[in-house]
């Protein structure tokens, strides 16, 4: 039996373990599948840097559809791409427990973010979303800006993308559409080609809202 299959078998019998961090273990998609299928009692699962491809998307969707315990998922630096993000987004629509999702460094691009934004329009549970280092531009951010004021997001990491000033303009305008300005407490757009115009516009339009704003 391979490592992922052994861990999956152990998790199937698990009644007490709540957190599993197994990043950087070369599990690949097949190994990750065994683990995810048997993680229904876990609250936190970290499978970052394991050469997991977009094929795992269907498994993650099924997991999110039915798990009532999972609160934090970390898939950073894998190979989920747009199609993987699309399947995760479908699962998010039905998730009743997930509050933190890390997809850093998966090349989900604009199309992947658009799918996640569509899911967040229906999901009012997720509080933290990390989509940094994903080749995202202002085009993808526009879809997120349209729902951010109504979402439950408190922490949003968009750093190390290809955003430009337009992305901050979209986000600021999206937040202003709602009287409360949404729930965002921290937004990171550092190393994302943001200039003075974008920074000043965002700060002006979100004036009075308590928020940690990271841009450098």
PAZAPA-4460 file (N, C-alpha, C; in steps of 0.05 Angstrom, whole numbers, plus 32768, in hexadecimal, padded with zeros to 4 digits):
% residues 216
    n_x    n_y    n_z   ca_x   ca_y   ca_z    c_x    c_y    c_z   seq   type   mol
   8011   7FE8   8000   8000   8000   8000   8011   8019   8000     1      X     A
   8009   802D   7FF0   8018   8046   7FEF   8011   8057   8007     2      X     A
   8022   806C   800C   801F   807C   8024   8003   8088   8027     3      X     A
   7FF8   8093   8011   7FDE   80A0   8013   7FC8   808B   8019     4      X     A
   7FCB   8073   800F   7FB7   805E   8014   7FB8   8055   8031     5      X     A
   7FD0   8054   803C   7FD4   804C   8058   7FC7   8061   806B     6      X     A
   7FCD   807A   8065   7FC2   8090   8075   7FA4   8091   8073     7      X     A
   7F9A   808D   805B   7F7D   808D   8057   7F6F   8077   8067     8      X     A
   7F7B   805F   8067   7F70   8049   8076   7F6F   804F   8094     9      X     A
   7F84   805C   809E   7F85   8064   80BA   7F70   8079   80C0    10      X     A
   7F6D   808C   80AE   7F59   80A1   80B3   7F3D   8096   80B3    11      X     A
   7F38   8081   80A4   7F1E   8075   80A3   7F15   806B   80BE    12      X     A
   7F28   8063   80CF   7F22   805A   80EA   7F24   8070   80FF    13      X     A
   7F2D   8087   80F6   7F32   809D   8108   7F18   80A9   8114    14      X     A
   7F19   80AD   812F   7F03   80B9   813C   7F0C   80D2   814D    15      X     A
   7F27   80D5   814F   7F31   80EA   8161   7F42   80FF   8153    16      X     A
   7F52   80F7   813F   7F64   810A   8132   7F54   8120   8124    17      X     A
   7F5B   8139   8128   7F4D   814F   811C   7F5E   815F   8108    18      X     A
   7F78   815E   810B   7F8A   816D   80F9   7F9E   815A   80EC    19      X     A
   7FA2   815D   80D2   7FB6   814D   80C4   7FC5   815F   80B1    20      X     A
   7FDF   8162   80B6   7FF1   8171   80A4   8004   815E   8097    21      X     A
   8001   815A   807D   8012   8147   806F   801C   8153   8054    22      X     A
   8024   816C   8056   802F   817B   803F   804B   8170   8038    23      X     A
   8052   8174   801F   806D   816D   8015   8074   8150   8019    24      X     A
   8062   813E   8010   8066   8122   8013   8063   8112   7FF9    25      X     A
   8063   8120   7FE2   8062   8113   7FC8   804B   80FF   7FC6    26      X     A
   8034   8106   7FD1   801D   80F4   7FD1   8011   80F0   7FB6    27      X     A
   8013   8105   7FA6   8006   8106   7F8B   7FE8   8103   7F8E    28      X     A
   7FDA   8104   7F77   7FBD   8104   7F77   7FB1   80EB   7F83    29      X     A
   7FBD   80D4   7F7D   7FB2   80BA   7F86   7FB4   80B8   7FA4    30      X     A
   7FCA   80BF   7FB0   7FCD   80BE   7FCD   7FBB   80D1   7FDB    31      X     A
   7FB8   80EA   7FD0   7FA7   80FE   7FDC   7F8A   80F4   7FDB    32      X     A
   7F82   80E6   7FC6   7F66   80DD   7FC4   7F5F   80CA   7FDB    33      X     A
   7F71   80B7   7FE2   7F6C   80A5   7FF8   7F68   80B5   8013    34      X     A
   7F78   80C9   8016   7F77   80D9   802F   7F5D   80E9   8030    35      X     A
   7F57   80F7   801B   7F3F   8108   801B   7F25   80F8   801F    36      X     A
   7F24   80E1   8012   7F0C   80D0   8014   7F06   80C7   8030    37      X     A
   7F1B   80C7   8041   7F18   80BD   805C   7F1D   80D2   8072    38      X     A
   7F19   80EB   806B   7F20   8101   807D   7F07   810E   808A    39      X     A
   7EF1   8100   808B   7ED8   810C   8093   7ED7   8114   80B1    40      X     A
   7EE9   8109   80C1   7EEA   8111   80DD   7EFE   8128   80E2    41      X     A
   7F0E   812F   80CE   7F22   8144   80D1   7F15   815F   80D0    42      X     A
   7F22   8172   80DF   7F1A   818E   80DD   7F2E   819E   80CD    43      X     A
   7F47   8195   80CC   7F5C   81A3   80BC   7F6C   818F   80AC    44      X     A
   7F71   8194   8092   7F80   8183   8081   7F93   8193   8070    45      X     A
   7FAD   818D   8071   7FC1   819B   8062   7FCE   8187   804F    46      X     A
   7FCA   818B   8035   7FD5   817A   8020   7FE6   818B   800D    47      X     A
   7FF2   81A0   8016   8002   81B2   8005   801B   81A4   7FFA    48      X     A
   8023   81AD   7FE3   803C   81A4   7FD6   803E   8185   7FD4    49      X     A
   802A   8179   7FC7   8029   815C   7FC4   8025   8153   7FA7    50      X     A
   8029   8165   7F94   8026   815E   7F78   800A   8153   7F71    51      X     A
   7FF6   8160   7F7D   7FDA   8158   7F79   7FCF   8167   7F61    52      X     A
   7FC3   8159   7F4E   7FB9   8166   7F36   7F9B   816C   7F37    53      X     A
   7F91   8178   7F22   7F75   8181   7F21   7F62   8169   7F23    54      X     A
   7F6B   8151   7F1E   7F5A   8139   7F1F   7F4E   8136   7F3B    55      X     A
   7F5B   8141   7F4F   7F51   813E   7F6B   7F38   814F   7F70    56      X     A
   7F32   8161   7F5D   7F1C   8174   7F61   7F01   8166   7F67    57      X     A
   7EFC   8151   7F59   7EE2   8142   7F5D   7EE1   8137   7F79    58      X     A
   7EF8   812D   7F83   7EF9   8121   7F9E   7EF5   8137   7FB3    59      X     A
   7F02   814E   7FAF   7EFF   8164   7FC2   7EE2   816E   7FC2    60      X     A
   7ED5   8170   7FAB   7EB9   8178   7FA9   7EA8   8166   7FBA    61      X     A
   7EAB   814C   7FB6   7E9B   8138   7FC4   7E9F   813B   7FE2    62      X     A
   7EB8   813F   7FEA   7EBF   8142   8006   7EB2   815B   8012    63      X     A
   7EB3   8171   8004   7EA7   818A   800E   7E88   8187   800F    64      X     A
   7E7D   8179   7FFC   7E60   8175   7FFA   7E55   8168   8014    65      X     A
   7E65   8156   801F   7E5B   8145   8035   7E68   8148   8050    66      X     A
   7E81   8153   8051   7E8E   8155   806B   7E81   816B   807C    67      X     A
   7E7C   8164   8095   7E71   8177   80A8   7E85   8181   80BC    68      X     A
   7E9E   8177   80B9   7EB3   817E   80CD   7ECA   818F   80C3    69      X     A
   7ED1   818C   80AA   7EE8   819A   809F   7EE6   81B8   80A1    70      X     A
   7EFA   81C5   80AC   7EFA   81E2   80B0   7F10   81EF   80A0    71      X     A
   7F27   81E1   809C   7F3D   81ED   808E   7F49   81D9   807A    72      X     A
   7F4D   81E2   8061   7F59   81D2   804C   7F70   81E2   8040    73      X     A
   7F87   81D4   803D   7F9F   81E1   8031   7FA8   81D0   801A    74      X     A
   7FA7   81DA   8002   7FB1   81CD   7FEA   7FC6   81DE   7FDC    75      X     A
   7FD4   81EE   7FEB   7FE7   8201   7FDE   7FFD   81F2   7FCE    76      X     A
   8006   81FF   7FB9   801B   81F5   7FA8   8017   81D9   7F9E    77      X     A
   7FFF   81D4   7F93   7FFA   81BC   7F84   7FF4   81C3   7F67    78      X     A
   7FE6   81B3   7F59   7FE0   81B8   7F3C   7FC3   81B5   7F36    79      X     A
   7FB2   81C4   7F46   7F95   81C2   7F43   7F8B   81D0   7F2A    80      X     A
   7F98   81E6   7F23   7F90   81F5   7F0B   7F73   81FE   7F0B    81      X     A
   7F69   8208   7EF5   7F4E   8212   7EF3   7F39   81FD   7EF8    82      X     A
   7F3D   81E5   7EEC   7F28   81D0   7EEF   7F26   81C6   7F0B    83      X     A
   7F3C   81C5   7F19   7F3B   81BC   7F35   7F2D   81D1   7F46    84      X     A
   7F32   81EA   7F41   7F25   8200   7F50   7F07   8200   7F4A    85      X     A
   7EFF   81FA   7F32   7EE3   81F9   7F2B   7ED4   81E4   7F3B    86      X     A
   7EE0   81CC   7F3E   7ED4   81B7   7F4E   7ED2   81BE   7F6B    87      X     A
   7EE8   81CA   7F76   7EE8   81D2   7F92   7ED2   81E7   7F96    88      X     A
   7ECE   81F9   7F83   7EB9   820D   7F85   7E9D   8200   7F87    89      X     A
   7E99   81EB   7F78   7E7F   81DD   7F79   7E7B   81D1   7F95    90      X     A
   7E90   81C7   7FA1   7E8E   81BC   7FBC   7E89   81D2   7FD1    91      X     A
   7E95   81E9   7FCC   7E91   8200   7FDF   7E74   8208   7FE1    92      X     A
   7E66   8205   7FCB   7E49   820D   7FCB   7E39   81FD   7FE0    93      X     A
   7E42   81E5   7FE6   7E34   81D4   7FF8   7E41   81D1   8013    94      X     A
   7E59   81DC   8016   7E68   81D8   802F   7E5B   81E8   8046    95      X     A
   7E59   81DB   805D   7E4D   81E7   8074   7E61   81EB   808B    96      X     A
   7E7B   81E4   8086   7E8E   81E6   809C   7EA8   81F3   8095    97      X     A
   7EB0   81F3   807B   7ECB   81FE   8074   7ECD   821C   8078    98      X     A
   7EE1   8224   8088   7EE4   8241   808C   7EFE   824B   8080    99      X     A
   7F11   8239   8078   7F2B   8242   806D   7F33   8231   8056   100      X     A
   7F3A   823D   803F   7F42   822F   8027   7F5B   823B   801C   101      X     A
   7F70   822C   801A   7F8A   8235   800F   7F90   8228   7FF4   102      X     A
   7F8F   8237   7FDF   7F95   822D   7FC4   7FAE   823C   7FB8   103      X     A
   7FBF   8246   7FC9   7FD7   8254   7FC0   7FE7   8244   7FAC   104      X     A
   7FF0   8251   7F97   8002   8245   7F84   7FF7   822D   7F75   105      X     A
   7FDF   822F   7F6A   7FD3   8219   7F5B   7FCB   8220   7F3F   106      X     A
   7FD3   8238   7F36   7FCD   8241   7F1B   7FB0   823F   7F14   107      X     A
   7F9E   8248   7F26   7F81   8246   7F21   7F78   825C   7F0E   108      X     A
   7F88   8271   7F0C   7F84   8288   7EF9   7F68   8295   7EFD   109      X     A
   7F60   82A6   7EEB   7F48   82B5   7EEE   7F2F   82A3   7EEE   110      X     A
   7F2F   828F   7EDC   7F18   827E   7EDA   7F13   826F   7EF5   111      X     A
   7F28   8266   7F02   7F25   8258   7F1B   7F1A   826A   7F31   112      X     A
   7F24   8283   7F31   7F1A   8296   7F45   7EFD   829D   7F40   113      X     A
   7EF5   829F   7F27   7EDA   82A5   7F20   7EC7   828F   7F2A   114      X     A
   7ED0   8276   7F28   7EBF   8260   7F33   7EBD   8262   7F51   115      X     A
   7ED3   8268   7F5E   7ED2   826B   7F7C   7EC0   8282   7F84   116      X     A
   7EC1   8298   7F75   7EB0   82AF   7F7C   7E93   82A8   7F79   117      X     A
   7E8C   8299   7F65   7E71   8290   7F61   7E67   827F   7F78   118      X     A
   7E79   826D   7F82   7E73   825D   7F99   7E6F   826D   7FB2   119      X     A
   7E80   8282   7FB6   7E7E   8293   7FCE   7E65   82A4   7FCE   120      X     A
   7E58   82A7   7FB7   7E3F   82B5   7FB7   7E29   82A5   7FC5   121      X     A
   7E2D   828B   7FC7   7E1A   8279   7FD5   7E25   826F   7FF0   122      X     A
   7E3F   826E   7FF3   7E4B   8264   800B   7E50   827C   801E   123      X     A
   7E45   827A   8036   7E49   8290   804A   7E57   8285   8063   124      X     A
   7E68   8271   805E   7E77   8264   8074   7E94   826B   8072   125      X     A
   7EA0   826A   805A   7EBD   826E   8057   7EC6   828A   8060   126      X     A
   7EDB   828A   8071   7EE5   82A3   807C   7F00   82AA   8070   127      X     A
   7F10   8297   8068   7F2B   829C   805E   7F30   828F   8044   128      X     A
   7F3A   829E   8030   7F40   8294   8016   7F5B   829D   800D   129      X     A
   7F6D   828A   8007   7F87   8291   7FFD   7F8A   8287   7FE0   130      X     A
   7F8A   829A   7FCD   7F8E   8294   7FB1   7FA7   82A3   7FA6   131      X     A
   7FBA   82A7   7FB7   7FD3   82B5   7FAF   7FE2   82A4   7F9C   132      X     A
   7FF3   82B1   7F8C   8005   82A4   7F79   7FF6   8291   7F66   133      X     A
   7FE1   829C   7F59   7FD0   828C   7F47   7FCC   8298   7F2C   134      X     A
   7FDD   82AC   7F24   7FDB   82B8   7F09   7FC0   82C6   7F05   135      X     A
   7FB4   82D0   7F1A   7F9A   82DD   7F19   7F9E   82FB   7F11   136      X     A
   7F8C   8305   7F00   7F8D   8321   7EF7   7F74   832F   7F02   137      X     A
   7F71   8348   7EFA   7F5A   8358   7F02   7F40   834C   7EF8   138      X     A
   7F42   833C   7EE2   7F2A   8330   7ED6   7F1D   831C   7EE9   139      X     A
   7F2D   830C   7EF6   7F23   82F9   7F09   7F19   8306   7F22   140      X     A
   7F27   831B   7F2B   7F20   832A   7F43   7F04   8337   7F40   141      X     A
   7EFD   833F   7F28   7EE3   834C   7F24   7ECC   833A   7F2E   142      X     A
   7ECE   8320   7F28   7EB9   830E   7F31   7EB8   830C   7F4F   143      X     A
   7ECF   830D   7F5B   7ED0   830C   7F79   7EC6   8326   7F85   144      X     A
   7ECC   833C   7F78   7EC4   8356   7F82   7EA5   8359   7F83   145      X     A
   7E98   834B   7F70   7E7B   834D   7F6E   7E6D   8340   7F86   146      X     A
   7E7A   832D   7F94   7E6D   831F   7FAA   7E7B   8324   7FC5   147      X     A
   7E92   8331   7FC6   7EA1   8332   7FDE   7E92   8341   7FF4   148      X     A
   7E82   8355   7FED   7E73   8364   8001   7E5D   8353   800F   149      X     A
   7E55   833E   8002   7E40   832D   800E   7E4B   8313   8019   150      X     A
   7E65   830D   8015   7E70   82F4   801E   7E78   82F5   803B   151      X     A
   7E80   82DE   8046   7E89   82DD   8061   7EA8   82DF   8063   152      X     A
   7EB5   82E4   804D   7ED2   82E5   804D   7EDD   82FB   8060   153      X     A
   7EF0   82F2   8071   7EFD   8305   8083   7F1B   8309   807B   154      X     A
   7F27   82F4   806F   7F43   82F6   8067   7F45   82ED   804A   155      X     A
   7F50   82FE   8039   7F53   82F9   801C   7F70   82FE   8014   156      X     A
   7F7D   82E9   800A   7F99   82EC   8001   7F9A   82EA   7FE2   157      X     A
   7FA0   8300   7FD6   7FA3   8301   7FB8   7FBF   8309   7FB0   158      X     A
   7FD2   8306   7FC2   7FED   830F   7FBD   7FFB   82FF   7FA7   159      X     A
   8010   830B   7F9C   8020   82FF   7F88   8010   82F5   7F6F   160      X     A
   7FFD   8306   7F67   7FEE   8301   7F4F   7FF3   8317   7F3B   161      X     A
   7FE3   831A   7F27   7FE8   832D   7F11   7FD1   8342   7F11   162      X     A
   7FCB   834C   7F28   7FB2   835B   7F2C   7FB2   8376   7F1F   163      X     A
   7FC5   8388   7F25   7FC4   83A3   7F1C   7FB0   83B4   7F2B   164      X     A
   7FB0   83CE   7F26   7F9F   83E0   7F35   7F81   83DA   7F32   165      X     A
   7F7A   83D0   7F1A   7F5D   83CC   7F15   7F51   83B8   7F29   166      X     A
   7F61   83A5   7F32   7F56   8391   7F45   7F4E   839E   7F5F   167      X     A
   7F5E   83B1   7F69   7F57   83BF   7F82   7F3F   83D1   7F7E   168      X     A
   7F3D   83DD   7F66   7F25   83EE   7F60   7F0C   83DD   7F62   169      X     A
   7F0D   83C5   7F55   7EF6   83B3   7F55   7EEF   83AB   7F72   170      X     A
   7F03   83A3   7F82   7EFE   839A   7F9D   7EF1   83B1   7FAE   171      X     A
   7EFD   83C8   7FAC   7EF3   83DF   7FBB   7ED6   83E5   7FB4   172      X     A
   7ED0   83E6   7F9A   7EB5   83EC   7F91   7EA2   83D6   7F9A   173      X     A
   7EAB   83BD   7F99   7E9A   83A7   7FA2   7E93   83A8   7FBF   174      X     A
   7EA6   83B0   7FCF   7EA2   83B3   7FEC   7E8F   83CA   7FF2   175      X     A
   7E91   83DF   7FE3   7E80   83F7   7FE8   7E63   83F2   7FE0   176      X     A
   7E5E   83DE   7FD0   7E42   83D8   7FC8   7E31   83D0   7FE0   177      X     A
   7E3E   83C5   7FF4   7E30   83BD   800C   7E35   83D1   8023   178      X     A
   7E20   83D8   8031   7E21   83EC   8046   7E36   83E4   805B   179      X     A
   7E38   83CA   8061   7E4B   83C1   8075   7E67   83BF   806A   180      X     A
   7E6A   83BE   804F   7E84   83BB   8043   7E8E   839F   8044   181      X     A
   7E7E   838C   804C   7E86   8371   804D   7E94   836A   8067   182      X     A
   7EA0   8353   8069   7EAC   8349   8082   7ECB   8349   8081   183      X     A
   7ED7   8351   806B   7EF4   834F   8068   7F03   835E   807E   184      X     A
   7F15   8350   808B   7F26   835B   80A0   7F43   835D   8097   185      X     A
   7F4A   834D   8083   7F66   834E   8079   7F66   8346   805C   186      X     A
   7F74   8357   804C   7F77   8351   802F   7F94   8355   8028   187      X     A
   7FA0   8342   801A   7FBC   8343   8012   7FBE   8343   7FF4   188      X     A
   7FC8   8359   7FE9   7FCC   835B   7FCC   7FE9   8362   7FC6   189      X     A
   7FFB   835B   7FD8   8017   8362   7FD5   8023   8353   7FBD   190      X     A
   8037   8360   7FB1   8046   8355   7F9A   8033   834D   7F83   191      X     A
   801F   835F   7F7E   800B   835A   7F69   8008   8371   7F56   192      X     A
   801E   8380   7F51   801E   8395   7F3D   800A   83AB   7F44   193      X     A
   8007   83B1   7F5D   7FF5   83C7   7F66   8005   83E1   7F68   194      X     A
   7FFA   83F6   7F5C   8006   8410   7F5C   7FF9   8423   7F70   195      X     A
   8002   843C   7F70   7FF7   8450   7F83   7FD9   8455   7F7E   196      X     A
   7FD1   8455   7F65   7FB5   845B   7F5F   7FA3   8446   7F6C   197      X     A
   7FAA   842D   7F68   7F99   8418   7F74   7F98   8419   7F92   198      X     A
   7FAF   841E   7F9E   7FB1   8420   7FBC   7FA0   8437   7FC6   199      X     A
   7FA3   844E   7FBB   7F95   8466   7FC4   7F77   8463   7FC0   200      X     A
   7F6F   8458   7FA9   7F53   8454   7FA3   7F46   8441   7FB8   201      X     A
   7F54   842B   7FBD   7F4A   8417   7FD0   7F47   8423   7FEC   202      X     A
   7F5B   8431   7FF5   7F5B   843D   8010   7F45   8452   8013   203      X     A
   7F41   8462   7FFD   7F2D   8476   7FFE   7F11   846A   7FFF   204      X     A
   7F0C   8456   7FEE   7EF1   844B   7FED   7EEA   8439   8004   205      X     A
   7EFE   842F   8012   7EF9   841E   802A   7EFF   842D   8044   206      X     A
   7F00   8447   8043   7F06   8457   805A   7EF2   8451   8070   207      X     A
   7EFC   844E   8089   7EEB   844A   809F   7EE6   842C   80A6   208      X     A
   7EEF   841B   8094   7EEC   83FE   8099   7F06   83F4   80A5   209      X     A
   7F04   83E6   80BC   7F1B   83DB   80C9   7F25   83C3   80BA   210      X     A
   7F3D   83C5   80AE   7F47   83AF   809E   7F65   83B0   809C   211      X     A
   7F72   8399   809C   7F8E   8397   8098   7F93   8394   807A   212      X     A
   7FA0   83A8   806E   7FA4   83AA   8051   7FC2   83A7   804B   213      X     A
   7FC9   8391   803E   7FE5   838C   8037   7FEA   838F   8019   214      X     A
   7FFC   83A0   8012   8000   83A6   7FF6   801E   83A6   7FEE   215      X     A
   8030   83A4   8001   804C   83A4   7FFA   8059   838A   8003   216      X     A
***
